[in-house]
Amino acid sequence: MKNVLIVGAGKGGSALLKILYNTDRMKMTAVVDHNPDAAGIIQASEMGIPTGENWRDWIHKDIDIVIEATGNEDVLNDLLETTSRSTVVIPGSVAYIVSELLEEKELLVKRLQLQSENQELILNNIRDGMIVINDQEQVQFVNKSAERITDVAKDHFIGKNIKNVIAGTRLPHVIRSRRREVNQKLVLENGKKVITTRMPIINMEDRLIGAFAVFKDITEVVNLAEENTDLKEIKTMLEAIIQSSDEAISVVDESGTGIMINPAYTRITGLRESDIVGAPATADISEGESMHMKVLKTRRAVRGVRMKVGPGKRDVLVNVAPVIVDGKIKGSVGVLHDVSEIKTLTSELKRARQIIRNLEAKYTFDDIIGASEEMKISLEQAKVGAKTPASILLRGESGTGKELFAHAIHNESDRKHNKFIRVNCAAIAESILESELFGYEEGAFSGAKQGGKKGLFEEANLGSIFLDEIGELSLHMQAKLLRVLQENEIVRVGGTNPITLNVRIITATNVNLEKAIMNKTFREDLYYRLNRLPIYIPSLQERIDDLPDLIRHIINKTNQDYGRNVKSVSEQAFEYLKTYHWPGNVRELENVIGRAMIYMDMNEEVIQKNHIPDLTGTAARKDDRKAVIPAIPDQSLQQAVNNFEKEYIRKAFEKNNYNKTKTAKELQVSIRNLYYKLEKYSMQNFS
Ligand SMILES: Nc1ncnc2c1ncn2[C@@H]1O[C@H](COP(=O)(O)OP(=O)(O)OP(=O)(O)O)[C@@H](O)[C@H]1O
C-alpha cells in the first residue's frame, strides 16, 4: 500500500483522484491546492480525504509518492528539490483524458451489459430453442424455449458438456468440422421432434470459439401432418366403399343440397350426378316431400320405407339417417336397398334349390327304416333291382316312402356317380312337360331359348330318372315315354334328330294303373314296359311293428332340424299312436310327431298323449263347415282368404288320408292345381 499526496487538485487532480481512489494499492494521504475551490479539493473532502492549500505542510515521512497534477513548472521544481520521495508528474490534461476514457469505458460496459440483457430477453422470448456452447463443448447459454422444448432446466445445461445433456447432439461435430448443418431432424429423449440448424461461432481472427444450435419443435406439425394423412386415407377408403357399394347412396348437406351419389344410385334411380349434386333435395327420388328434407327437419332417422323408383319402378327399401357432428346437423345420408333384386335372387335360389334337389339322390337304403317282414321283402327286391338295368315301378300308398326307395335304388346302382333326376309328372303343367322332359330346339316355340335347351332325360343320361305320379301322364306323353323305353332315344321338341340315351327309369304311382288301363286312361303297352320289376311298399298299418323305430327316427330328425332335445314318447302316447290306422303313412306320422313337438315346452323331453293332435279326424270335419273369423280384422282380405285356404286344404288332406288324388277330387280342383297350392303355402311336406 503506497501513501500518495496529490498536489495541484485542479482539473487534472480531480481526474487523478477518480482514477486512483478505487485502486487498493494506493491510499490518498492528502490532496492539496492553493485554490481551496479546486475541483479535486472539493471532491477529496466529499470522499473524506484530508485536504490543504500548501503541499509543504503535508510532506512528511510516510508519504511515498507525490503527484503533481497541474503541470505547474515552479511547483514541480520546488517539489523535486524539496523531496527525495518518488514524484510523478502527470500533466493534468492527460489525467483528465484518462479519466474521461475510463468513464467512457464504464459507460460502454454498462451499455454492453444492457445490450446483453436485452439480447437475453429477446432470445428468451423467441419460440425457437437456442443453445450456445464454447469450444470445450460446454453450454454457455440456453434460452427459455430450449428449456421448454428439451424439458431440461437451465441449471442442468449451463457449464455442462452438451453431450451429457442432449443425447445425439451434433454440436460437438460442428465444432470439429467448422461446418454448419441446416434444418436437420432430431428426435429428443422426451419424444419431441425438432428441426435444428447448427452453426460454428468463429471470430474475426478466424478462431473458433464455440457453436450454437437453433431449433424448432415440430411435434405438433408432424402429428397434424400425420393426422391429415390418416384422414386423407380414410376419406379415400370411404369413397372407394361408397363407389363400389351395391346399395344406392346419396348424401346432402345441412341445407339439403346434394353433395354426392354413387353409381348404384344412378343404376337404380336413373338419376345422374348432374341431376343431384348441387341441386336441392326436392329433386331426389321421393314423390312429395324429400326424405332428406324430412330427416334434416326432424333430426330423426327414417328406416325401411318402401318405394318404387326409377324408370323401371324398382322396389326399394329406403333408410335415411341424419349426420350430426358435435350436436350440429351437418347433412343426411340416404341408402336405397333394391328389393326387386332380392326378389329375383330369391326366386333364382328357389329354382337352384329345386334343381339341386332334382340332381341329388339324397337317401340310401340305410335311411329307410323298416325291420318288419313286409318291409324286408320290399327292401330285398329293391336292392336286387338296383343292380339290374331294368325299369322299376314303385307302388304303394301315398307317404309310404316311394321316393325314398327311388333315391336308394339309384345310390345302390352302378350309376350312383351320375345324375339322379326327379320329375313329379303331376306337378309340371302339361303344356311344358314335354319340353321339360325332352328338351327343345332353337325356335321350337315363341320364347324358346337361343341354341335350344336340354331336357331332363338328356340331363339324366348315364344316370337315373325318377318319374313320380306316373299315373297322371296324359296319353300323348305316355306315347312319348313309350318311345324312349323302346328305342332308348328321344327327339327334342321342334327337332327331328333322335338323341340316343342310356337312362335308368324308375317310376312310382299310388293310383290303380290296372283300373286306369281298363278305363283307357293308361296305355297297356307302357304299363308292361314299366312294370318289369314292380316293388310294392307296404302301408304303415301293414307294418305297424316298425312304429317304434320310425318314431325314434323321426324324433331324431326333428330334433336336428329344430334344435330340440326330445327323447321319446310316453307309453300312453305310444299306445294311442299304435291304435291309429295311419292312412297317410309315414308322412302323416312325421306330421303328427312334428306337431306334437311344437306343442311341447322347450324343456320337455317326453311326448305325452296330450301333445298329440286328435287323430280321430272328427274335430277337423266339424270345423270344415264354419270359417274361423278373427274377432278384429287384423289382416287384409287377401291374407285372410289365403289363411283360410291353407287351413282348408290341410284339413282336406287329413280327411283324405293324405292322398293327393282323393284330396284334389274332394276339393274339386285338378291335381296340378293342388300341387300349385301346396307350393304356394309351403306345404311341400304333404307331397
Ligand atoms: N321307411 C321309411 N323310413 C324313414 N322315413 C320314411 C320312410 N318312408 C317314408 N319316410 C318319410 O316319409 C315321407 C314321405 O316319403 P316319400 O315322399 O318317399 O313317400 P311317397 O310314397 O313318395 O309319397 P307320395 O306318393 O305322396 O309321393 C318322407 O319325408 C320320407 O322321408
The ligand as an SDF file (V2000), in Angstrom:
LIG
                    3D

 31 33  0  0  0  0  0  0  0  0999 V2000
  -89.2480  -96.3180  -44.3420 N   0  0  0  0  0  0  0  0  0  0  0  0
  -89.0770  -95.0220  -44.0660 C   0  0  0  0  0  0  0  0  0  0  0  0
  -88.1040  -94.6550  -43.2070 N   0  0  0  0  0  0  0  0  0  0  0  0
  -87.8860  -93.3520  -42.9240 C   0  0  0  0  0  0  0  0  0  0  0  0
  -88.6040  -92.3370  -43.4410 N   0  0  0  0  0  0  0  0  0  0  0  0
  -89.5810  -92.6380  -44.3010 C   0  0  0  0  0  0  0  0  0  0  0  0
  -89.8590  -93.9870  -44.6610 C   0  0  0  0  0  0  0  0  0  0  0  0
  -90.8710  -93.9990  -45.5240 N   0  0  0  0  0  0  0  0  0  0  0  0
  -91.2270  -92.7310  -45.7270 C   0  0  0  0  0  0  0  0  0  0  0  0
  -90.4550  -91.8870  -44.9970 N   0  0  0  0  0  0  0  0  0  0  0  0
  -90.5610  -90.4400  -44.9460 C   0  0  0  0  0  0  0  0  0  0  0  0
  -91.9280  -90.1010  -45.1600 O   0  0  0  0  0  0  0  0  0  0  0  0
  -92.0340  -89.0050  -46.0640 C   0  0  0  0  0  0  0  0  0  0  0  0
  -92.7850  -89.4150  -47.3140 C   0  0  0  0  0  0  0  0  0  0  0  0
  -91.9850  -90.2890  -48.0600 O   0  0  0  0  0  0  0  0  0  0  0  0
  -91.9750  -90.2960  -49.6790 P   0  0  0  0  0  0  0  0  0  0  0  0
  -92.0660  -88.8990  -50.1990 O   0  0  0  0  0  0  0  0  0  0  0  0
  -90.8490  -91.1420  -50.1400 O   0  0  0  0  0  0  0  0  0  0  0  0
  -93.3440  -91.0060  -49.9140 O   0  0  0  0  0  0  0  0  0  0  0  0
  -94.0620  -91.3270  -51.3060 P   0  0  0  0  0  0  0  0  0  0  0  0
  -94.5240  -92.7030  -51.2000 O   0  0  0  0  0  0  0  0  0  0  0  0
  -93.1350  -90.9900  -52.4160 O   0  0  0  0  0  0  0  0  0  0  0  0
  -95.2520  -90.2810  -51.2490 O   0  0  0  0  0  0  0  0  0  0  0  0
  -96.2160  -89.7870  -52.4940 P   0  0  0  0  0  0  0  0  0  0  0  0
  -96.8510  -90.9900  -53.1000 O   0  0  0  0  0  0  0  0  0  0  0  0
  -97.1930  -88.9330  -51.7990 O   0  0  0  0  0  0  0  0  0  0  0  0
  -95.3050  -89.0580  -53.4060 O   0  0  0  0  0  0  0  0  0  0  0  0
  -90.6490  -88.5700  -46.3780 C   0  0  0  0  0  0  0  0  0  0  0  0
  -90.2870  -87.4790  -45.5280 O   0  0  0  0  0  0  0  0  0  0  0  0
  -89.7980  -89.7790  -46.0540 C   0  0  0  0  0  0  0  0  0  0  0  0
  -88.5040  -89.3960  -45.6410 O   0  0  0  0  0  0  0  0  0  0  0  0
  1  2  1  0
  2  3  1  0
  2  7  2  0
  3  4  2  0
  4  5  1  0
  5  6  2  0
  6  7  1  0
  6 10  1  0
  7  8  1  0
  8  9  2  0
  9 10  1  0
 10 11  1  0
 11 12  1  0
 11 30  1  0
 12 13  1  0
 13 14  1  0
 13 28  1  0
 14 15  1  0
 15 16  1  0
 16 17  2  0
 16 18  1  0
 16 19  1  0
 19 20  1  0
 20 21  2  0
 20 22  1  0
 20 23  1  0
 23 24  1  0
 24 25  2  0
 24 26  1  0
 24 27  1  0
 28 29  1  0
 28 30  1  0
 30 31  1  0
M  END
$$$$
